[in-house]
Amino acid sequence: MSDAAHRHRNRRGTLLAVAATLMFACADTLSKFLASRYPVNQVAFARYSVPVLALALVYGPRRGRALLATRQPLLQVLRGLLLTGATLSIVLAMRLMPIAEAQAISFVHPLLLTLIAVLFLQERVHARAWVAVAIGFAGVMLIVRPGGGYATPAALLPLAMALCYASYQALTRHVTASDSPVNSLFLVMLVGAAATAASLPFAYGRTDLRGASLLVCAGLLSGSGHFCMIHALESSPASRIAPLAYVQVAWIIVLGAWVFGNVPKGWTLLGIGLVVAGGLVATLGRKAPGVPVPAGLA
């Protein structure tokens, strides 16, 4: 490949990744709005079922049953359940907390992935990773500091999301070698749609046309974000794309201020900055093949 073509592919990957972060941020902002009117599981169901249908329409005619092909079905199911748990946790967190603070705390998942790699996968990490962990958790402590307004049980929800998502990413490493990204995404969405659909009889809010349209929009935005991220990774290496995921925090702050009037200030804003800095150090410190891309939640 020529240098010009290589640069073009990198620019394309960068633009797609930034577009993905905007779509994820819009999906999360819309989810926070919807979660104040509908049960959290119903919002999560929309964010899984709509992308499943969209993926089936786009890839189904070409791949048919091959879209369900996997060499590791149990791991794919577990990944789907972990991501579903992460989605339910963050949507409920955004219902109870300002969106920027909830999202910022959840972005400690690269740091938790470092801990999982060391404690459970027996991986050796560079000292820089431990510095990243310290920076990130210092940021979390600033956000949830006593007297800061967020030292409540609700602050545990984005941490639960981060733990679920870090575990999901750890399992992703084991399936990427054998399953295609599109198949992996479709299977995860399918598991999430099935799991949240099973919960609907226990908590379901009646929707009018406007509400149903917004739920579909949330699903389309989330699915489109994943679609863009897949193609971004096809154009550029993960080591280049991964840091761009933190642009999502900036989008979230802007959208949270615009839609909900929530503007982080003072120590809280510093805490958000430290969480992002810690995540960037952790992400940039990994070699390209193993870089987990912190995408928005499905």
C-alpha positions as CSV (number, residue, x, y, z in Angstrom):
1,M,0.0,0.0,0.0
2,S,1.4,3.5,-0.9
3,D,2.0,6.1,1.7
4,A,-0.9,8.2,0.3
5,A,-3.3,5.3,0.5
6,H,-2.1,4.5,4.0
7,R,-2.7,8.1,5.1
8,H,-6.2,8.1,3.5
9,R,-7.1,4.9,5.4
10,N,-5.9,6.4,8.7
11,R,-7.9,9.6,8.1
12,R,-11.0,7.5,7.2
13,G,-10.5,5.4,10.4
14,T,-10.1,8.5,12.5
15,L,-13.2,10.2,11.1
16,L,-15.3,7.1,11.6
17,A,-14.1,6.6,15.2
18,V,-14.9,10.2,16.0
19,A,-18.3,9.8,14.4
20,A,-18.9,6.7,16.5
21,T,-18.2,8.6,19.7
22,L,-20.7,11.3,18.7
23,M,-23.3,8.6,18.0
24,F,-22.6,6.8,21.3
25,A,-22.9,10.1,23.2
26,C,-26.2,11.0,21.5
27,A,-27.5,7.5,22.2
28,D,-26.5,7.8,25.9
29,T,-28.1,11.3,26.2
30,L,-31.3,10.0,24.6
31,S,-31.2,7.0,26.9
32,K,-31.0,9.2,30.0
33,F,-34.0,11.2,28.8
34,L,-36.0,8.0,28.1
35,A,-34.9,6.3,31.4
36,S,-36.9,9.1,33.2
37,R,-40.0,8.0,31.4
38,Y,-39.6,4.2,30.8
39,P,-38.2,1.3,32.7
40,V,-34.4,0.9,32.3
41,N,-34.8,-2.6,30.8
42,Q,-37.1,-1.3,28.1
43,V,-34.6,1.3,27.1
44,A,-31.8,-1.4,27.0
45,F,-34.1,-3.6,24.9
46,A,-34.4,-0.9,22.3
47,R,-30.6,-0.5,22.3
48,Y,-30.1,-4.2,21.5
49,S,-33.1,-5.2,19.4
50,V,-32.9,-2.3,16.9
51,P,-29.2,-3.0,16.1
52,V,-29.9,-6.7,15.7
53,L,-32.5,-6.0,13.1
54,A,-30.3,-3.5,11.3
55,L,-27.4,-5.9,11.2
56,A,-29.6,-8.7,10.0
57,L,-30.9,-6.4,7.2
58,V,-27.4,-5.3,6.2
59,Y,-25.4,-8.5,6.5
60,G,-28.1,-11.2,6.4
61,P,-28.7,-11.2,2.6
62,R,-25.0,-11.8,2.1
63,R,-24.1,-14.1,5.0
64,G,-27.3,-15.9,5.8
65,R,-26.9,-18.4,8.6
66,A,-23.2,-17.7,8.6
67,L,-23.9,-14.5,10.5
68,L,-24.5,-16.8,13.5
69,A,-21.3,-18.7,13.1
70,T,-18.9,-18.9,16.1
71,R,-16.3,-21.2,17.3
72,Q,-16.8,-20.1,20.9
73,P,-20.6,-19.9,21.6
74,L,-20.3,-20.0,25.4
75,L,-17.9,-17.1,25.4
76,Q,-20.1,-15.1,23.0
77,V,-23.1,-15.7,25.3
78,L,-21.1,-14.6,28.3
79,R,-19.9,-11.5,26.5
80,G,-23.5,-10.7,25.6
81,L,-24.6,-11.1,29.2
82,L,-21.7,-9.0,30.5
83,L,-22.4,-6.2,28.0
84,T,-26.1,-6.3,28.9
85,G,-25.2,-5.9,32.6
86,A,-23.0,-3.0,31.7
87,T,-25.8,-1.3,29.7
88,L,-28.4,-1.7,32.4
89,S,-26.0,-0.4,35.0
90,I,-25.0,2.8,33.0
91,V,-28.5,3.6,31.9
92,L,-29.8,3.3,35.5
93,A,-26.7,5.4,36.7
94,M,-27.6,8.1,34.1
95,R,-31.2,8.1,35.4
96,L,-29.9,8.8,39.0
97,M,-26.8,11.0,38.3
98,P,-25.7,13.7,35.9
99,I,-24.7,12.1,32.7
100,A,-21.2,13.5,32.5
101,E,-20.3,12.3,36.0
102,A,-21.8,8.8,35.4
103,Q,-20.0,8.4,32.1
104,A,-16.7,9.6,33.4
105,I,-16.7,7.1,36.3
106,S,-17.6,4.3,33.8
107,F,-14.6,5.1,31.7
108,V,-12.3,3.6,34.3
109,H,-12.9,0.3,32.5
110,P,-9.5,0.3,30.8
111,L,-8.0,0.6,34.3
112,L,-10.1,-2.3,35.6
113,L,-9.0,-4.3,32.5
114,T,-5.4,-3.8,33.6
115,L,-6.3,-5.2,37.0
116,I,-8.1,-8.2,35.5
117,A,-5.2,-8.9,33.1
118,V,-2.8,-9.0,36.1
119,L,-5.0,-10.8,38.7
120,F,-6.8,-13.3,36.5
121,L,-4.9,-13.6,33.2
122,Q,-1.4,-13.5,34.7
123,E,-0.3,-10.9,32.3
124,R,2.7,-8.7,33.0
125,V,2.1,-5.0,32.6
126,H,4.4,-2.0,32.4
127,A,4.8,0.3,35.5
128,R,3.0,3.0,33.4
129,A,-0.2,0.9,33.7
130,W,-0.1,1.1,37.5
131,V,0.4,4.9,37.2
132,A,-2.7,5.0,34.9
133,V,-4.7,3.0,37.5
134,A,-3.7,5.4,40.3
135,I,-4.5,8.5,38.2
136,G,-7.9,7.1,37.1
137,F,-9.0,6.1,40.5
138,A,-7.9,9.4,42.0
139,G,-10.2,11.0,39.5
140,V,-13.1,8.8,40.6
141,M,-12.5,9.7,44.2
142,L,-12.6,13.4,43.3
143,I,-15.9,12.9,41.6
144,V,-17.5,10.9,44.4
145,R,-15.7,12.8,47.2
146,P,-17.8,13.5,50.4
147,G,-19.6,16.8,50.1
148,G,-19.4,16.7,46.3
149,G,-23.0,15.5,45.8
150,Y,-22.2,12.2,44.3
151,A,-21.0,10.1,47.3
152,T,-24.2,8.0,47.1
153,P,-24.9,4.3,46.3
154,A,-25.8,5.4,42.7
155,A,-22.1,6.1,42.1
156,L,-21.5,2.3,42.4
157,L,-23.6,1.8,39.2
158,P,-21.0,3.2,36.7
159,L,-18.3,1.3,38.6
160,A,-20.4,-1.9,38.1
161,M,-20.7,-0.9,34.4
162,A,-16.9,-0.5,34.2
163,L,-16.4,-3.9,35.8
164,C,-18.8,-5.7,33.4
165,Y,-17.3,-3.9,30.4
166,A,-13.7,-4.6,31.4
167,S,-14.6,-8.3,31.8
168,Y,-16.4,-8.2,28.4
169,Q,-13.2,-6.7,26.8
170,A,-11.1,-9.4,28.4
171,L,-13.2,-12.1,26.8
172,T,-13.2,-10.2,23.5
173,R,-9.5,-10.9,23.3
174,H,-10.2,-14.6,23.2
175,V,-12.9,-14.5,20.5
176,T,-11.3,-12.1,18.0
177,A,-8.9,-14.6,16.8
178,S,-11.6,-17.1,15.7
179,D,-14.8,-15.0,15.1
180,S,-15.3,-12.1,12.7
181,P,-16.0,-8.6,14.3
182,V,-19.4,-8.5,12.6
183,N,-20.4,-11.9,13.8
184,S,-19.2,-11.1,17.3
185,L,-21.2,-7.9,17.4
186,F,-24.3,-9.6,16.0
187,L,-24.2,-12.4,18.6
188,V,-23.7,-10.0,21.4
189,M,-26.6,-7.8,20.3
190,L,-28.7,-11.0,19.9
191,V,-27.9,-12.1,23.4
192,G,-28.7,-8.7,24.8
193,A,-32.0,-8.4,22.9
194,A,-33.0,-11.9,24.2
195,A,-32.0,-11.1,27.8
196,T,-33.8,-7.7,27.9
197,A,-36.8,-9.1,26.1
198,A,-37.2,-11.8,28.8
199,S,-37.4,-9.0,31.4
200,L,-40.1,-7.0,29.7
201,P,-43.1,-8.8,31.2
202,F,-41.8,-7.7,34.7
203,A,-41.3,-4.0,33.9
204,Y,-42.8,-2.4,30.8
205,G,-44.0,1.1,30.1
206,R,-46.7,1.8,27.6
207,T,-45.3,3.9,24.8
208,D,-47.0,6.4,22.4
209,L,-45.7,7.0,18.9
210,R,-43.2,9.7,20.1
211,G,-41.8,7.4,22.8
212,A,-41.5,4.5,20.4
213,S,-39.8,6.6,17.8
214,L,-37.3,7.9,20.4
215,L,-36.6,4.3,21.6
216,V,-35.9,3.3,18.0
217,C,-33.6,6.3,17.5
218,A,-31.6,5.3,20.6
219,G,-31.1,1.9,19.2
220,L,-30.2,3.2,15.7
221,L,-27.7,5.6,17.1
222,S,-26.1,2.9,19.3
223,G,-26.0,0.4,16.4
224,S,-24.6,3.0,14.0
225,G,-21.9,3.9,16.4
226,H,-20.8,0.2,16.6
227,F,-21.0,0.0,12.8
228,C,-18.7,3.0,12.4
229,M,-16.3,1.7,15.0
230,I,-16.0,-1.7,13.2
231,H,-15.2,0.0,9.9
232,A,-12.8,2.4,11.7
233,L,-10.8,-0.6,13.0
234,E,-10.8,-2.0,9.5
235,S,-9.1,1.2,8.2
236,S,-6.7,2.0,11.1
237,P,-4.9,0.0,13.8
238,A,-6.6,-0.3,17.2
239,S,-3.6,1.5,18.8
240,R,-4.6,4.6,16.8
241,I,-8.3,4.3,17.2
242,A,-8.6,3.5,20.9
243,P,-7.5,6.9,22.4
244,L,-10.2,8.6,20.2
245,A,-12.9,6.9,22.2
246,Y,-12.3,9.4,25.0
247,V,-13.7,12.1,22.7
248,Q,-17.0,10.7,23.8
249,V,-16.5,12.2,27.3
250,A,-16.2,15.6,25.7
251,W,-19.4,15.1,23.7
252,I,-21.2,13.9,26.8
253,I,-20.2,17.0,28.7
254,V,-21.5,19.3,25.9
255,L,-24.7,17.3,25.4
256,G,-25.4,17.0,29.1
257,A,-25.0,20.8,29.5
258,W,-27.2,21.5,26.5
259,V,-30.0,19.0,27.1
260,F,-30.1,18.7,30.9
261,G,-28.3,21.8,32.1
262,N,-25.7,19.7,33.9
263,V,-22.3,21.4,33.8
264,P,-19.4,19.8,35.8
265,K,-17.5,22.3,37.8
266,G,-14.4,22.6,40.0
267,W,-13.2,19.4,41.6
268,T,-15.7,17.3,39.7
269,L,-14.4,18.6,36.3
270,L,-10.8,17.9,37.5
271,G,-11.8,14.4,38.5
272,I,-13.3,13.8,35.1
273,G,-10.1,15.0,33.5
274,L,-8.0,12.6,35.7
275,V,-10.2,9.6,34.7
276,V,-9.8,10.4,31.0
277,A,-6.0,10.9,31.5
278,G,-5.7,7.6,33.3
279,G,-7.6,5.8,30.7
280,L,-5.5,7.3,27.9
281,V,-2.3,6.4,29.7
282,A,-3.6,2.8,30.1
283,T,-4.7,2.6,26.5
284,L,-1.6,4.1,24.9
285,G,0.6,1.9,27.0
286,R,-0.7,-1.2,25.3
287,K,0.8,-2.7,22.2
288,A,-1.4,-2.6,19.1
289,P,-2.6,-6.2,19.0
290,G,-4.0,-6.1,22.4
291,V,-5.5,-2.6,22.6
292,P,-9.1,-2.8,23.8
293,V,-11.2,-0.1,22.1
294,P,-13.5,1.5,24.7
295,A,-16.5,1.9,22.5
296,G,-19.8,3.2,23.7
297,L,-22.2,0.7,25.1
298,A,-24.7,-1.2,23.0
